[in-house]
Every structure is written in C-alpha cells, then in structure tokens.
Amino acid sequence: MTINVDPSWLPFLKEEFEKPYFQDLSNFISKEYENNTCFPPATDIFNAFSHTSFKNLKVVIIGQDPYHGNGQAHGLCFSVNEDVAHPPSLINIFKELEQDLGIPYPKSGNLNKWADQGVFLLNATLTVREGEAGSHQKKGWEQFTDAVIKIINEHKEQVVFLLWGGYAKKKAKLIDKHKHFILETGHPSPLSANRGFWFGNKHFSKTNYLLEQVGLQPVAW
C-alpha cells in the first residue's frame, strides 16, 4: 500500500504504521487492489494527509466511506474528481454553503481547495471495492482513523470538528470539547436533509467565526 503523507504527519503516525493491525490492513489492501477494482486510486488513499499538513490543520470534517463509483473518490471525504457529477450529499453541502455564505453553487466537486487551506477531509474508512459500499470496513481502517483523531485532539488546540450525521457524531467521545470546538448536525444525504436535519446548520459561517475568534484565517469555502 502506497503511503503518501505530508512529512509533518510522520512523527505522529510512524508508530501507528508499525503496529501489527496496520501491517495486516496494509497486506489486505494490497491484495484487494491487486485482485479487484478499488477506490480511490492507490496513490490517492492518503490524499487527505498529503493536502492538509498537520501544522496547518484547523478544521476536521469526518466522512464514513469513499464513493464507490468509477472516477469519483480521490481520497478526500465528500469530494469528487474534476468533471464528475456531484453526488447527492455533496449537492446538499453546496446548497447549504450557498444559503449560508451566498457563495454561488460551484461547478467542480473537487474540494482540494478546502484541504489546502487546512480543512482535513477524513473518511473513517479510506478505501472501498467498486460498487460495494462498506466492503473495506472493519479491516483496521477505523482503528487507524480513530487514532488520527486522538492524535489531533492531543497535539493540536482549537480545531473545529464538524460532525455530520450519526456516525460522525460518535467520534465526539475522542475529542476534548474544552480544548477544541465541536459542531454537530444531521448528515447532508437527501434522507437526512429532506427531513430537516441538514439545511440551516450554518456550519461554514460558524466555523469561520470560531477560527477568527482564535486568531486564525477563515476558510475561503
């Protein structure tokens, strides 16, 4: 398995990479990519860690599983490659962004721009088999990404965690709310959004307000 991360992550992740569970996970993923079509591409698995350095990280958005359609996933939660149709959850994210900050609905669903500004777009599971949602869950990824959240919690301060939906909200127990900011709302999926659990959360403006309060540059969403 190819591990491409910004060098600033290595002092914090080196020990995790050497643990037996991660070795088992790495072997499993290597075989999966050899024998099946999997997403994101092998070189993009750790894209969240290469686009957002540990030093610059100031916001965390937690997703669950990568998109499992061809050409969609590229290693950032909720994000898709250029010129790919926007999945339903991303459509609702952009609609809320438009309502909240008046930002015109973007043509591209690629969120590299957010990641490069310190918005860490982390899926709990970093890989998936084509057309099989959840196919790489419970193989070790969740243990790794929980460890990542704990590392951020311990070694950073005043990070804004955006927990969207029930799965992400469970990660709140890994975060010290006296040291960091936690904003929770429903998931942007149509099922949740159409029942009134997503729109109007104003997480984008709230995040920027919190960042400015602690002297950090707001995100150009």
C-alpha positions as CSV (number, residue, x, y, z in Angstrom):
1,M,0.0,0.0,0.0
2,T,1.3,3.4,-1.0
3,I,1.5,5.9,1.9
4,N,1.8,9.4,0.7
5,V,1.5,11.9,3.5
6,D,2.8,15.4,4.2
7,P,6.1,15.0,6.2
8,S,4.6,16.9,9.1
9,W,2.4,13.9,9.9
10,L,5.2,11.4,10.1
11,P,6.4,12.0,13.7
12,F,2.8,11.3,14.8
13,L,1.9,8.4,12.5
14,K,5.1,6.5,12.4
15,E,4.3,4.4,15.5
16,E,0.8,3.7,14.2
17,F,2.2,2.5,10.8
18,E,4.4,-0.1,12.6
19,K,1.6,-1.7,14.7
20,P,0.5,-5.2,13.8
21,Y,-3.1,-4.3,12.9
22,F,-1.8,-1.7,10.4
23,Q,0.5,-4.3,8.8
24,D,-2.4,-6.6,8.5
25,L,-4.5,-3.8,7.0
26,S,-1.8,-2.9,4.5
27,N,-1.5,-6.5,3.4
28,F,-5.3,-6.8,3.0
29,I,-5.5,-3.5,1.0
30,S,-2.6,-4.5,-1.3
31,K,-4.3,-7.8,-2.2
32,E,-7.6,-6.1,-2.7
33,Y,-6.1,-3.6,-5.1
34,E,-4.3,-6.4,-7.0
35,N,-7.4,-8.6,-7.4
36,N,-10.3,-6.1,-7.6
37,T,-11.1,-2.6,-8.8
38,C,-10.9,-0.4,-5.7
39,F,-11.3,3.3,-5.0
40,P,-9.7,5.8,-4.6
41,P,-6.7,5.0,-6.8
42,A,-3.8,3.6,-4.7
43,T,-1.8,6.8,-5.0
44,D,-4.8,8.8,-3.6
45,I,-5.6,6.7,-0.5
46,F,-3.8,9.2,1.8
47,N,-4.7,12.3,-0.1
48,A,-6.3,14.0,3.0
49,F,-2.9,13.7,4.7
50,S,-0.9,15.0,1.7
51,H,-3.1,18.0,1.0
52,T,-3.6,19.1,4.7
53,S,-0.3,19.3,6.7
54,F,-0.5,18.6,10.4
55,K,0.9,22.0,11.0
56,N,-1.8,23.9,9.0
57,L,-4.8,21.7,10.1
58,K,-7.5,23.8,11.7
59,V,-10.9,22.1,10.7
60,V,-11.8,18.4,10.5
61,I,-14.7,17.0,8.6
62,I,-15.4,13.3,9.2
63,G,-17.0,11.1,6.5
64,Q,-17.6,7.4,6.6
65,D,-16.8,5.5,3.3
66,P,-15.3,6.7,0.0
67,Y,-17.6,6.9,-3.0
68,H,-17.6,3.5,-4.8
69,G,-18.4,4.6,-8.4
70,N,-15.8,4.9,-11.1
71,G,-13.8,8.1,-11.1
72,Q,-15.5,9.6,-8.1
73,A,-13.3,9.1,-5.0
74,H,-9.9,10.8,-4.7
75,G,-9.1,10.5,-1.0
76,L,-11.0,13.4,0.5
77,C,-14.3,12.8,2.2
78,F,-17.4,14.1,0.3
79,S,-15.1,15.3,-2.6
80,V,-15.1,14.1,-6.2
81,N,-12.6,14.5,-9.1
82,E,-13.0,17.3,-11.6
83,D,-15.7,16.9,-14.2
84,V,-17.5,14.2,-12.2
85,A,-21.3,14.6,-11.4
86,H,-21.9,15.8,-7.9
87,P,-23.2,13.0,-5.6
88,P,-26.4,13.9,-3.6
89,S,-24.6,14.6,-0.3
90,L,-22.2,17.0,-2.0
91,I,-25.1,18.7,-3.7
92,N,-26.6,19.4,-0.3
93,I,-23.3,20.6,1.1
94,F,-23.0,23.1,-1.7
95,K,-26.7,24.2,-1.3
96,E,-26.1,24.9,2.4
97,L,-22.9,26.8,1.5
98,E,-24.9,28.9,-0.9
99,Q,-27.6,29.6,1.7
100,D,-25.1,30.3,4.5
101,L,-22.5,32.4,2.8
102,G,-24.0,33.4,-0.5
103,I,-21.3,31.5,-2.4
104,P,-22.5,30.5,-5.9
105,Y,-23.0,26.8,-6.4
106,P,-19.6,25.5,-7.6
107,K,-19.1,23.8,-10.9
108,S,-16.4,21.5,-9.6
109,G,-17.0,19.0,-6.8
110,N,-13.3,18.8,-6.1
111,L,-12.6,20.0,-2.5
112,N,-8.8,20.2,-2.8
113,K,-9.1,24.0,-2.3
114,W,-10.6,23.4,1.2
115,A,-8.0,20.7,2.1
116,D,-5.1,23.0,1.0
117,Q,-6.4,25.7,3.5
118,G,-6.3,23.3,6.5
119,V,-9.7,21.6,6.2
120,F,-8.8,17.9,6.9
121,L,-11.4,15.8,5.0
122,L,-11.1,12.4,6.7
123,N,-13.1,9.3,5.8
124,A,-13.3,6.7,8.7
125,T,-12.6,4.1,6.0
126,L,-10.1,5.1,3.4
127,T,-10.8,2.5,0.7
128,V,-13.7,0.6,-0.9
129,R,-14.3,-2.0,-3.6
130,E,-16.0,-0.8,-6.7
131,G,-19.8,-0.9,-6.3
132,E,-19.6,-2.4,-2.8
133,A,-20.2,0.2,-0.1
134,G,-18.6,-0.7,3.2
135,S,-16.6,-3.5,1.7
136,H,-13.4,-2.4,3.5
137,Q,-15.0,-1.6,6.8
138,K,-13.8,-3.4,10.0
139,K,-10.5,-4.3,8.5
140,G,-8.4,-1.9,10.5
141,W,-9.1,1.5,8.9
142,E,-11.4,2.6,11.7
143,Q,-8.7,1.8,14.3
144,F,-6.3,3.9,12.3
145,T,-8.6,6.9,11.7
146,D,-9.7,6.9,15.4
147,A,-6.0,7.0,16.3
148,V,-5.6,10.0,13.9
149,I,-8.5,11.9,15.6
150,K,-6.9,11.2,19.0
151,I,-3.5,12.5,17.8
152,I,-5.2,15.7,16.5
153,N,-7.0,16.0,19.8
154,E,-3.9,15.6,21.8
155,H,-1.3,17.6,19.8
156,K,-3.4,20.4,18.4
157,E,-5.6,23.1,20.0
158,Q,-8.7,25.0,19.0
159,V,-9.5,22.8,16.0
160,V,-13.1,23.0,14.7
161,F,-14.6,19.5,14.3
162,L,-17.6,19.2,12.0
163,L,-19.6,16.1,12.8
164,W,-22.3,15.5,10.2
165,G,-24.7,12.6,10.9
166,G,-24.9,9.8,13.5
167,Y,-21.7,8.0,12.5
168,A,-19.5,11.2,12.7
169,K,-21.2,12.3,16.0
170,K,-19.9,9.1,17.7
171,K,-16.4,10.4,17.2
172,A,-17.2,13.2,19.7
173,K,-16.0,10.9,22.5
174,L,-12.5,11.1,21.1
175,I,-12.4,14.9,21.3
176,D,-11.8,17.1,24.3
177,K,-14.6,19.8,23.9
178,H,-12.8,22.1,26.4
179,K,-9.8,22.2,24.1
180,H,-11.5,22.1,20.7
181,F,-14.8,23.2,19.0
182,I,-17.4,20.6,18.0
183,L,-20.2,21.5,15.7
184,E,-22.8,18.8,15.1
185,T,-25.7,18.5,12.6
186,G,-27.5,15.9,10.5
187,H,-25.9,14.2,7.5
188,P,-26.1,16.0,4.2
189,S,-27.6,12.9,2.5
190,P,-31.0,13.5,1.0
191,L,-32.6,11.1,3.5
192,S,-31.4,13.3,6.4
193,A,-31.6,16.7,4.6
194,N,-35.1,16.2,3.4
195,R,-36.3,15.5,7.0
196,G,-34.9,18.9,8.1
197,F,-31.7,17.7,9.7
198,W,-29.2,19.4,7.5
199,F,-30.2,22.7,5.9
200,G,-29.8,25.8,8.0
201,N,-26.9,24.5,10.1
202,K,-24.7,27.4,9.0
203,H,-21.6,25.3,9.8
204,F,-19.5,27.2,7.3
205,S,-20.1,30.7,8.7
206,K,-19.9,29.3,12.3
207,T,-16.5,27.7,11.5
208,N,-15.1,30.9,10.2
209,Y,-16.4,32.8,13.2
210,L,-14.7,30.4,15.6
211,L,-11.4,30.5,13.6
212,E,-11.4,34.3,13.7
213,Q,-12.1,34.2,17.4
214,V,-8.8,32.4,18.0
215,G,-6.8,34.5,15.5
216,L,-6.8,32.1,12.6
217,Q,-7.5,32.8,8.9
218,P,-11.1,32.0,8.0
219,V,-11.6,29.4,5.2
220,A,-12.4,30.6,1.7
221,W,-15.0,27.9,1.2
